[in-house]
């Protein structure tokens, strides 16, 4: 078995929870009734939105075809394949985790004894681990494929899906498919052997929601793309009501026969609802108590009494809410048990990065856009070759709980920054950035114009609240659609770091210290972009490009090799702006952690949002929405592979305090109080100039 290109999104840190789910399935906990969907993860994942139909290649098709040798009816054959697949996945996952533990023990012994036998075993075991990891990822991909094939209906049945609702909140359209959805034909399709394949081009809001029930909706990536983008043409309340109407109208009449249309509609409704909860709870339900209350009330009153799946949905809502609360506690350091679990996951990720370290070092290169203009050859070589070295775990004091007080931080000032290496500061700034980035969601980057995000250096006005932004002109979501504004917090954090960088430099009282600090920040930014933390790198660049900072005399005496880094950073900025998917090229993003620049990503999405969303007949352009979903899906892709640096709590506390202290600082006012920020003429040279001027004036009168 070989790892599929899009199978890596099923990250190995979920192995423990998946293993528990598989044990329950093996125990026949969730297969008691044939008409109930399996209570496993229903969310297709970011790879479904990014790769679309290419997510499942021919190897997945052939493998599934050979599963389950029982020659019986189609439904029983599917069940046999699922049982066999779950057993294989559970067995491979257990073996994989056992081998990881054994590998970690060997690493500890190798550090202590350094014996030749252990050193010879480690490479072989590392190769076995890579092979086992590929098997687990491939089986996870097959499992997703099995789930995606279930409970869909043919396209001609879609009008029945619309009719099955008792009362729709949206206007009823004519019931022929052509009035609901528009297709275009293509002959090139990797996952279908037919010569002519219909690809969805546009549809009415009702038609686009009905297409969720299509047989190929999951396989084409449509479901995940819809969950990212439906807010452009319907509200969360309308979408929820659409699903609930289909469930209420088909639940009582759905039979145990999975081949009937009503049963398929009912089960697909549950699948979509669960996928929505799993993937978008934080942006839709957590921020809208009325929506969450409507869903809970419906499940408790109408579903729980007729279908055992209602209790499972309620349990899912509680678990998702609890995980969100635990995540908040984890960020504040309250929940120690969760910290230990997270540390275990980081260890697993660190191991997986080591397994692919050699490949990463060879393949991590930059593809610079043609529109960048001329770049010096030495600079181009540095961009292409110096970016892939994976850092070794930091040996900073992980157990230190003491933090630098705010008074102490102000007293020390930028002196403490020079006591740490650029790599140490890069690692801790990356961990701080990761805390903010892991809370964001792909939906946060949509409709950013309505939040006041613009294409300029300062993306978010600090003195302007969200309520003062006019939403009538540039709001692309429906007026009643609730939008989470976490992107503003993300961009304000970026502005705070840029302001902190500029403030630290202009408050240095000597030119020598300014040169030292400029060099330090340039080296930190270089280290950040080499480790694919483009967010912090671009934030430091914005601070260094501050008008006041760029005019400092210290730039003239900065070492040439250090000054070259500034041009590298500008080239990286152009590279990031050149293509919305430049960080998703190749397989580097699957093995190396990545944090994108939030403002650059928001600008790419705004560019895709430019132009009309509807055709002349009022149908919404699905091709446009699909492209937007593909771009924002990279947020979830990057979040699956976190950085594993050991946190230095003392340094992080100091950095937080300094950033908070300067976040609203006036750089020009700070610079005015420091004579080192001005070009100064020595007194002797100044007096000599005056004497020379007087001498020339005398000569004119003689």
N, C-alpha and C positions, 0 to 999 in steps of 0.2 A: 504494500500500500504506500502511496505517496501523498504528500500533503497537497491539497488543492489550493489554488491561488487565493481564494476568498475564504478558506476555512480557518484562517488564523484569528478571525474575529471572535471565535468561540474560545475565549482565553482560558488558559489552564487554571486560573485562580478560581474558576467556578467548579472545579472538579469535585470539591467536597460536597457542595450542595447538590450537584448533579448526581453524585454517587448515592446520596440519600434518596433522591427522587427515584433513581433506578431501582434501589432496593425495595421501595414501596411499590413500584410497578411490578417488580418480580413477585412481590407478595400478593399480587392481584388486588391491591387497594383501589386502583383507579380504572381497572378494566372490568368492573362488575357489570356494567351495562354497555352494550355495543353502541348505543346512540349517544353516549357521552364522550366528548373529546377528552384526550389524555390531559391530565393536569400537569403538563410540563411547560417549559418556557415557550410561549406562542409568538413572542416578538421575533420577526425575521432577522433583525439586527442590521447594523450599518452596511454590511457587505451586500445585503439584498438591495438596498437603495443605490449603492455605488456601482455594483457590477450588473444589476438587473438579471436578465435571463442567463448571462454568462457565468453567474455564480455557480451553477450546477453544470459541470462539464460531462462529457460522454463517459468518463470513468465512474462517476456517481450513478449514472443511468444503468450501466452494465453491472455494477456491483449490486444495486438494488434488485435487478432482474434475477440474479442468481441466489438471492436470499429466499428462504422459505420454499422448500422443495415439495410441499404438500400440494397435490393436484386436486383442488376443490374449487369452491366458488371464489369469486374475486374478493369478496369481503373477508372471508376466512383466510385467504391467502395473504391479504394485507395485514391481518392480525398476526399471522404466523411470522411474517417478515418483521413486524414491529417487536415481537417478543424476542426473536433471535437477535435482532439488532441491539435491543436493550441489554441482553445478556452479554453480548460481545463488548459493548461499550463499558459496562460495569466491570468486566474482567480486565480489559485493557487499562481502564482508569486506575484500578487498584494496583496493577503491576507497575504502572507508570509512577504512581506516588511512592510505592515501596522502593523502587529503584532510585528515586530522587533522595529519599532518606538515606539509603545506603551510600549514594554518591557524596552526600554531605558529611557522613561519618568518615569516609575515606579522605575527604579534603582536610578534616580536622586532624586525622592521623598523619597525613602527609606534611602538615605544618609542624607537627611535633617531632616526628621521627625522621622525615625526609629520606625514607628508604627507597631504594631503586625499584623494588617490587611494586609498591603503591604507585609510584610515578608511571610505571608501565601499564598499570591497570586503568588509570584515570582516562587516558585517551580512548581506550576501547569502550569503557563504560559511558563516556560522553557520546560516542557514536551510537551506542544502543539507546541512550536517552533521546537523542534526536530522532531516531527511527520510531521509538514508541510514541513520542510527541506527535509525529506525523500521523501515526495510526489513530490516535485519539481524536485529533482534529478532523481527519477524514471521516471517521465514524460519526462525529458530531454533525458534519456536513450532510451525511446521508440521512441522519435523524431529522434534520431540518427539512430535507427534501421530502421525506415521508409525510411529515406534518403538512408541508405545503400542498401536497397533492390531494389532501382529504377535503371533503365537504364542499367542493366547488360545483357549479352548475354550468351548462353550456350557455353560450351567448344568447341563444334564442329564448332561454328561460328567464333572462334578466327582467323583461316586463312582468313576469310572475312575481319576481322579488319585490317590485314596486307595488303590485297589487296586494301583496301579502300583508302590507301594513294597514292597520285599522284606520289611522288618521295621521297624515303627514303634516308637519308644520310648514312645509314648503309647497309652492304651487304644483299641482299635478300637471305633468306634461303628457302629450300623446304617447300611447303605449307601444308604438313600434320602435325598434331599436335604433333605426336610422335617425330618429328625431332626438334621441338621447345621447348617442355617441357617434363620433366620426373616426374612421380608421384610414390608414394608408397601407398599401401593400409593399412588401419587401421580399426579396428572394434570398437574402443573406441572413442566416440565423443559425448559430452554432448548435443550439439546443433543440432544434426541430428539423426533422428530415423532410418535411413537406416543402414543396417548391414555393408555394405562396403562403406567406405568413402575414396576418393582419396585425398591425401595430396601432395602438390607441393614439389618436392625434388630438382630439378635443372632446368635450362633453358638457352637458348641462350639470349643475350641481347635483341634481337628482340622479342623473345618469352616471356621474363619477362615483357617487356613493353606491349605486347598484352594481357597478363594475367590481367592487370589492368581493362580490359573490361569484365572480367568474372563475372558471376552473383553473385558469393559469394566473390568477391575480397574485398569488404568493410566489409562484415560480418566476414571474416576470419582474419581481421586486416592486410591484405596484402598491401593495399594502403598506410597506414601510415608507415609500415615497408619498403616499397619501397621508399617512400619519404626520409626516413632516410639514406638509403644505396645505392641508385642507382649509386652514383658517383664511386663505385668500378668497374662498367662495362660499363658506358656510361657517357658522359659529359652533362652538363646542356644544351648546344646548341643542342645536338642530341636528348635529351628528349623533349625539347621544339619543335623542328622541327617535331618530331613524332606526338605530339598532334596537332600542327597546320595543318599538312597534313591531318589528319583525320577530322578535323573541316572543312577545305576548300573543301574537296571532298564530304562531306555529308551534308553540311549546306543548299545548294540550293535544294537538292533533298529530304531532310527530310520532311516528311509529318506531319500533325497534329495527325496522328494515332501513339500513343506511342508504339504500338506493333511491328512496323516494325524495322528491324535490323539497317537500316540507321539512323533512329531517335534515337534509343538507343545508337548507336556509337557516334552520334553527342552530345547528352546530357551528356553521360558519359565523353566525352572529356572535356566538359565545367566543369563538376563536378571535375574532376581530376586537371584541370588547376587552378580552384579556390582554391581547397584544397592545392595545391602546393604554391600558392601565400600566403594564410593565414598562413601556417605553416612554410615555408622556405624563406619568402621574405628577411629576414635579412642576410641569408647566401648565397643566390643564386642571387637575383635580386639587392639588395642594393649594393653589392660589384662588380657587373658586369653590367656596364652601357650599353654595347653592347647588352647583353641579354635582358635587360629591354626595350631598344629601339626597338629591333626586335619585341617584343611582342606588344608594343604600336602601332607600325606601322601596324602590321597585323590586330589588332583589329579595328583601325581607318579606314583602307582602305577596308577590306573585310568582317568584321563582323558587324560593326555598321550599315551599310546601309541595311543589310538583316535581322538582328536579334537584337532585343532590348537588348539582354543580353550583347552585346558588350559595350554599354554605362555603364552598371552595372559593368563590369570588369574594365573599365577605372576608374570608381568611386572608386572601391575597391583598385586599385593600388594607387590612390591619397590618400585615407584614410589611407592605410597601411603606406605609406611614411610619412604622417603627424603624425601618431601615433609614428613612430620611431623618428621623430624630437622632438615631445613633450616629449617623454621618455628621450631624451638627455637633454632637458631643465629642466625636473623634477629633474634629478640627480644633476644639477647645481643650483637648487633652483630658476630658473628664472620664470617659469610658476606657479604662485600662484594658479590659478584656478585648475590646474591639481593636485596641492598639496592638495587642499581641497577635491577633488574627491578621491585621494588616501587615505587620512585620513579617509574618509567615508568607503572606502573598508576595511581598517584596523580595523575599529570599528566593521564591520560586521564579519570579520574573528575572532576578539577577542571574540565576542559573541558566535560564533560557537565553539570555543575552550572551552569556559566556559561550554557549554552544555554537552560536552563529557569529562569534567575534571575528574569526578569520575571514569569513565571507564579507562581513560588514566593512572591514578595513580595506578590502579590495574594491568594493562596489560603491562606496559613499563618495560620490563626486557631484559637482554642480553642473547643471545645464543652464547656462546663461542665455538670456533671450537675445535675439538678433538686434533688437531695438535699443540695446544698452549703450551703443556708441563704442568707440575704441577703448580698450582696456590694455594696460601694459602687460607684457607677456609674463613677467615675474608675478604680477598680481593674479593673473589667470591661473598660473600653475599652483599658487598657494590656495586658491579657492577650490581647485580640483583635487588636491592631494592631501590637504591637512585637516580633514574634517571628521575622520571616522574612528579615532582612537577612543575606545570605551574607557571611562574612568574606573580606577580601582576603588573599592569601598573606602570611604573616609574613616579615619581612625579617631575622629573627634569624640569628645566625651558625650556619649549617648545618654548616660545616666545623670548628667548634671541637671539639677532642677533649678539652680539659682539663675537669676537673670540680672542684667545690668539695669539699675534704676534709671529713671528718666533724667534725674539730676546728674548722675554719673555720666550718662551718655552725652549730655550737653557739655559737661566739663571736659570730657576727653575730646569730643569733636571728631574731625576726620583723622586724627592721629591713630585711632584704633583700626581704621581701615587699612592703613599701611602696615600694620602688624600681621595681617593675614595675607596669604598668597592669593593671587587672582583666581586660582582654581578653587580654593576653599570658599571664597566669596561667591563665585559662580555657582557652586553646588548649593549653598544655602539660599541664595536668591532664586535658584531654580525650584527648590522645594517650596519656598513661599509662593512663587508663581503657580506652582502645581496645585496648591491648596485652593486658589481662586479659580483656576481653570477647570478642575474636576467637578465643580458645582454647576458649570454652564451646560446648556443643552443646545442641540442644533437649531431648535425653534427660536432660541434667543437672538440669533443673527438675522432673522427675517424681519422685514418691515422696519428696519432701523431708522429710516428717514423720519418716520412718525415720532421717534424718540429724540430727534434733534441731532442725530449723528451725521456729520458732514465730512467731506474729503478735505481735511486740513489738519495741521499739526495738532491743534487742540480739538479733539473730537467732541468733547462734551463740555459745554460751558459750566464752570463751577458754581456760578452764582445763580444759574437758572434752574428752577425746579422742573420736574417732569410735568407738573400741572400747567405750567405756563406755555408749554410747547403746543402750537396749533396743530391739531390732528386732522382738521378738515381738508387741508390741501394735499397732504402727502401720505395719509393713512391708506395702506393697501389692503389691510384686513377689513372685514365687515365692522360696521360701527359698534355693534354689540359684542364683538369678539374680545374677550379678556386677554390682554397681552402682558406677559411677565417682563419686567424691565431690568432683569439682571445684567443685561449687556451694558447698561449705563454704569453699574457698579464696577464691572470689569474694566471699562475704559477709564473711569475715574482712578482706579488703582494704577493703571498704566500711566496716567498723567502725573499722579503723585510720585511715582518712581522717577519719571523724567525730571520733575521739579526738584526732587531730592538730589539727583546727580548734579544738576546745575548749581544748586544752593551749596552743596559741599565744596564745590570748586571755587566759587566766588567768595566764600567766607574764609579761605586760606589767607593768612596774613603775610606770607612771603611768596615770591615767585617760585622759589625752589620747591616749596610744598605744593604749589599749584601744578608744577610740572610732574611731580611725583604722583599726585592724585589723578591728573589727566592720563598719565601712563597706566595707572592702576585700572581706571574705568575702561580704557580702550582694551586692555588685556582681558578684563572680565567679559566685555562684550564679545570679543573674539572667541573666548572659551565657551560662551553661551551658544553662539551660533554653530560652533563646531560640535557641540553636544545637542544640536537641534532645538535648543530653547530660543526660538526666534522672537518670542514675546519680549523677554528681558533684553535681548540684544537690540531690538528696535527701540525699546524704551530708553536705554542708555544712549543710543544714537540721537534720539530726539532731545535728550538733555544736553548732549554735547553740541548739538546744532542750534541751541538757544542763541539768539542774536548777541546777547551780552557775553556769553561764554566764548563765542567764536572770535570776538574782538580782543580777547585777553592777550597780553604780551607773551604769556607762557608758551603759546603755540609756536613762536619763532625759535625758541630754544629747545623744543621737544625733539628727542632723538628721531632720526629719519626713519628707522625701522618701526618705531612705535607710531609715528605719524602716518605710515602707510596703512595701518589698520583702519584708519578713518575711511580711506578709499575702499577698502575691502567691505566695510560695513555698508557703505553706500551702494556698492555693487550687489550685496546680498539683498538690500532693500528693493533695488530694481528687479532682482530675480524673483522676489516674493510677489511683487506687483505685476509681473509679466504674465502670470498664468494662475488661474484660481485653483488648479489642481497640481501645481508644481511640486508640492510636498508629498503627493500620493504616487509619484512616478516610481516604477520599479517595486522592489520589495523592502526597501530600507525602512519605511515607516512601520513595517510589521515587526522588525527586530530591534529598532532603535526608538527610544522614547522621543516624543515630539510635542512641543507646545507652539502653536502658531501665533502669529500676531493678531490679536482680536480685531484691531481697527482695520488692518489690511483685509482680513477675511470678510468683515462687514462691508467694506467697499466693493469687494468682488461680488457679493450677493446683491448689493445695490445696483451694480452694473447689469446683472442678470434680470433684476426687477424693472429695469428701464423699458418703457414701451407698454403697449396694451396687453392685458391678460385675456381679453375676450376677442372672438372673431366677429365678423359682421352679423352673423346670425345669433350672437349672444352666447355661443358656446365658449367655455374656458379652454385656453390652450394648454393641453396636458404636456406637450413637448417642452414648453417653457417651465412648467412646474416641475417636471422630471429633472431638468437640468439644475434647477435650484436645489432640489432634494439631494442630488448627487454631490453638489459642492458642500452643503452643510453637513453631510453624513460623515465627513472627515473628522468632525469634532468627536464623535463617538469612537471613531477608529483610533485617534490619538489617545483618548482616555483609557483605552484598554491596555496600554503599555506604559506604566508609570515609571518615573525615575526611582532609583533604589539607593540614593545616597543616604548615609547615616546623618541624621539631623544633629546639628550643634545648637542646642537650645539657647545657650548664652549668646552666641553670635546672632541667631535669628531674632532674639528679643531686642538686641541692640539695633539691628537693621530696621525692625518694625518701628521702634521708637524714633529713630532718626527720620524715617520716611513720614511718619505721622507728624513729627515736629515741623517739617518743611513743606507739607503737602499744599498749604495755601500761601506759601511765601511769595513775596514780590522780589524777583531776582534782581531787577534794576535797583531797588532800594537797598538790598543786601550788598550789591556791588558798589554802590556809592559810598558805603561806610568803610571801604577797604582800599587803601592806596595801592596795593599790589595789583589791582585791576586796571590801572591806568599806565599808559606809556609815559615814562618820566625821563626828563633830560637832566643829566648830571649838572651840578652847580658850576663847576669849572668850565665845562663845555658851554654852558649857557652864557657865562660872563665873557668867554672868549669870543662868542658870536657877536655880543654887543660891542666889544672893542673893535672887532673887524668891521662892523657896520659903521661905527664912528670914524674909523680911519679912512674908509672909502668915501664917506661924506666930506671929510676935510680935503681929500684929494680933488674932489670936484670943484671946490671953491678956490683952489690954488692955481 
